[in-house]
Amino acid sequence: MNGAARGLKSLAEQAWLPIVLVIVWWFASDWWWSTTTDSKKAFLPPLSRIWDAFIEEAQSGDLGVNFVASMRNIALGLLVGVVVGIAIGTVVGRSRAARAILNPYLQFARSVPQVALVPIIIGAFGITWVPKIWAIAIACIWPILLNTVDGIRAIDPAVRDMTKAYRLTSGHELFRVVLPAALPQIMAGIRVSLGVAVVVMVVSEIYGSTEGLGYFINYEKGLYRGPETWMATVLVGLIGYGLSLAFLVVEKFTLRWYHESAK
């Protein structure tokens, strides 16, 4: 079986269950909506109405504006989290003294629910898009930072001895040996942070915003527009899933040497 055939088989294996679930949801929700007199009907619209809401909002342009705003917040917040997390994680991972001094503070900070910080950040810095980026960045730092520390500390001591024997400069050691060796752990931390970024993005836009999918969900909920609220909520889930798939492709390409050596 060639590569294309294997890819199609893998896609079919992963896609059949979601397709079946969507079909069941479509017809079961239509049947329930048409036969029930429950007062909760307004909050539990059928999938067909959710789809119609998506088409209507997409054509009006409102959904696109909010989607772009949310993706901007995720991208910039995650970027800041990656840079800061790797930088601090590298310092802590390479220095025993830094670990001894900073470890209590790092453990405390990682234990604080990051969502709880969102209203504080919004209240202190306003409802513009910049505080939302900082809220996402702060939440994303910790998985990346701690995974970077673990990845660096797990490097074989023999590798460190080799760098000393070859008298590599600190820069060459860091970028040619330390960070590549810790990269699998770092990528795992970024993968976790992707999901965190989506959650904090929605929460930060609900608490105080004039744009974004979180704002859209909160606004439509306030108007008791069930289909629009569900549509944006499902879209957030699809964004998280799509980002995860895209990152798996990036991770597979970036760590191809690691996966090949593990075969």
N, C-alpha and C positions, 0 to 999 in steps of 0.2 A: 504494500500500500504506500503510494507516494505521499509527499508532504501535504499537497492540496486535499487529497482524499481524507487524510487523517484530520486535517483542520475542519473539514465539513462534518465529519463524524463527531468530532468533539463539540462543534457548535450545535449540532442536532441534539446531542445528549444533554447539553445545558439548556437548550431553548424549549424543549417540548413541554416541560412542567409549567414554566411561566405562561406559555401560550394556552395550555389547558386551563390554568387558573383564571386567566383573563376571560376566556370564553364562558366559563362557569359563572364568574362574577357578573358578566354582561347580562346573561339570560336570567340568572337567579335574582339579581337585583331588579330587573325589569318586571319579573313576575311578582316579586314581593311588593314593589311600588304600586302595581296595578290592582292588587288584591287586598292590601291592608288599609285600615282606617286609622292606624296608630298615629298619635300626635307627633311622633318622632320622625315622620316622613321627611319633614323639611331639612332635618339634619343628616339624613341617610339617603341621599339621592342615588338613583341607579347610575351605573357606569356610563350609560348612553348620554345622560344629562351632563355628567362630568366631562365627557368627550366634547359635547356641544359647547360647553363653557370654555374649554381649551381653544376650540376653533374661533369662537367669538372674541375672546381676549387676545389671541394671537393676531387676529386680523385688525383689531383696534389699535395695536401697538403698545398698549399698556403692559402686557405681559413681557414683551421684549425688553422694555426699559427697565423693569424690575429685575428681570433675569440678568441683564448685563451688570446692573449695580451689585447684585449678590455675587456674581462670579468675580467681579473686580475685588470685592472685599475678601473673598476666599483666597484669591491668587496672591494679593499683596500681603495679607495677614500670614498666610502659610510661608511665603518667601521670607518675611522678617523672622518668623519662628524658626525656619531652617537655618538661616545664617547665624542667629543669636544662639540657638540650641547647640549647633555644631561647634561654634567658637568657644562657648563656656564649657561644653562637654569635653572638648579637647584639652583645655587648661586643667580641668578637674581630673580627667582621666590620666594625664601624664604627671601630675604632681601629687605626691602623697600628702604633703603639707596642705595643699588646697583642699583635698578631700576631707582631711581631718577638721579643717576650719569650717568648710561650707556644707558638709553633709547634713548636720542638723537642720540648717535653714532650707536646704533643698528638699529634705524629707517633709518638712512642715509645709512648704509651698506646694508640693505635689499632692498633699493630702487635702488641700482646700478645694472644694468644688469650684471649678472654673466658671461655671454658669452663675454662681453666686456673686462673682466679681463684676458681672456685666452691668447691673444697675448702678453699681458704684462708679464704674468707669464712665458710663453714659451721664450720670448725674454730675460728675466732676468736670467732664470735658465737652459735654453738649451732644446734640443729636446729629451732627454731621457725620460723614462717612469715615473720617479719620479715627475717632474713638472706636468705631466698630472694627477697624483693621487692627488696632492695638489690642482689643479684647480677644480677637481671633489669634493674634500672634502670641499673647501671653499664655493662652490655653494650649497652643501647639508646641511651645518651647519644651515642656517637660518630657513628653515621650521621646523627643529627639535628643534632648540633653542627656537623659539617663541611659538611653540606648548607646549614645556615643561613648559615654563613660564605660559602660559594660564592654563595648566592642574593643576599646583601647586596652582595657585591663586584661582582656582575654588573649591578647597577642602573645604568642609563644616567646618566652624569655630568650630562646635561641636566636630569634629574629632580631631582638634588641642587641644581643651580643655581636651578631653579624654586622649591624650598622656601626657599632663601635669599632669593630675590627677593620672595616673599610673606611673609617673616619669620615663618614658622611656628614655634611653640614646639617644644622638643625632644620633648615628649610627643605633639603632633599629628604631627610629622614621623615619629616612630617607629611610631605605631599607625595612621596614615592613609596613609603613603607607603612607609616602609621595609619593614615586615613584610608588608603586602599584596603588594608587588612581589616579595619573596622567598618568598612562600607556595608557589608551585609546587615550588620546590626543597625547602622544608621538608617538604611532604607526601610528596615522593619519599623523603626520609630516614625519615619515620615508617613508610612502607610497607616499607622494608628492615628497620626495627627490629621490625616485627611478627613476621617470620620468626625473627629473632634471639631475640625474647622467648620464642617457643615452644620453641626448642632449649634455651635456658638454663633455662627452667622445668623441663623434663624432667630435665636433668642435675642441677640443684640438688635435686630431689626424690629422685633416685636416691642421691645421696651421703649424705644424712642427712635423714630426714623420717619422719613418722608419718601423713602424708596426702598426697593428690595423685596424679595419674596416673603420674608418674615412680615414686613409692613403690609404687603398685599394680603396675606392670610389673616392678619389681625383686622384689617380694614373690612374685608369681605365678611368675616365672622361677625363684626359689629353690625353689619347690615342684614344679618341672617340669610346670607346667600350661600346656601349649602354647596351647590355644585362648584362654584368658583373657589370656595374654601378648600374643598376636597381636591380640586384640580391642582391648586398650587402646592398642597401638601404632598400629593403623589409626585409632582414634578421635583420637589426637594429630594424625595427618595430616589428618583431616577438620576438626579444629579450626583448624589452620593455613590450610587452604583456605577454610573458612567465614569466618575473620577477614579474609582477603585480599579475598574477595568483598564483605563488609560495608564494608570500608574503601574499595573502589572506588566504592561508592555514595556514601559520605560525601565522598570526594574529588571526584566528579563534581558533587555539589551545591555544595560549598565553592568549587570552581574553575570554576563554570559561566561566569563572566565571562571567564576565561582561555581556555576551550575555544571560546567563542563568538567571541572576538576572533581566534582562530587560523584560523577558517573562511575 
